[in-house]
Amino acid sequence: MSFIPVSGGYCCRGAKFVNKKSSAFLFLDLFSLFCQHDQEKDLNKKGDPLIGEISALGCALCWALSSTLTKSIAGKFEPMTLNFLRCLAASIFFWAIIPFSPGIHALWQAPGDSLIYLIISALIGISLGDTMYIRGLKLINVTVAFPIAQSAMPVFTLGAAALFLGETITWYLSFGTALILLGIYLIAVPGGRSRIPLTVSTSEKRGLGIGLIFLASLLWAISISLLKLGLQEMSVILASGIRLPVASFALIVVILLQKTPPQFTNLPIRGVALGAITGILGFGLGGLLFLQALRYAGAAKATVLTCCAPLFGLPFSLIFLKERATARIVAGTILGVLGIGFIF
């Protein structure tokens, strides 16, 4: 048994207590536990729920920070180029881990059908979905885009499950969906009379941006469904190590086939570094912590806690991007998170 309190500095394994002087040890211990248990066949084995809760909140924090940093450099890159940088950095991150867990040999033992599901999920969710999301970020603020994406994706996912998998629609699901849709309406549709009237161009950009965010959410939901099928007989770390290079390859091929491919030597160094950081935060650390949360806290609690990411993203966008948050945006964000809580 392992136990790590949030604010304390102690880790308990069995009967031994060790004082941790830095919060960095907390993540290292969570990461070592993840690698250790990733190779176990019994994925239903229960661990300390506190580890899962910490991991879920850490995941939400990573996703919110990644989205904020992506917005800060979205205008300096073509969306596909930025998404390629993010995928490439995350690919390097995972392949630095794979030799230690689960090992290179696991790649040759991967089932063929799982590989097909993972490849298709990567092309749909990462290559297409994240590119659409970045295009949307260029047109609207994070305070609008992030809550919509985090609220719409669970609705699309549950809708697909109800239609194609025959899952039961409960009153919790109906009420939660209503809260989410109301939250999206408050965020996406301006209320009252604006002091600065929107021009036709501005209105069209906002509508296109919101449409791209919805499209990204739908693509992510489809990708998640395929990912679940691909993960049935494969390590989650190895699966990530397969999906991200596939997405990177697909993106670089499309980029090079464009009429005017970007000159990679002319890209701003600071922007490239930030792009790599967003990939490691979102695809790398965020992905690992989310899977850790699923294992220890359970799917329901992990999903609720990670969907609190818009509440982290809101202050980040206000502080770092100097965006304005209206009462409607704040209310819509809270309603979206509450709705997700009812669903899960």
Helices and strands as residue ranges (DSSP letters): E 2-3, E 10-13, E 16-19, H 24-38, H 49-74, H 79-95, H 105-108, H 112-121, I 122-130, H 131-137, H 142-164, H 171-188, H 200-230, H 236-256, G 264-266, H 269-279, I 280-285, H 286-297, H 299-306, H 309-320, H 327-343
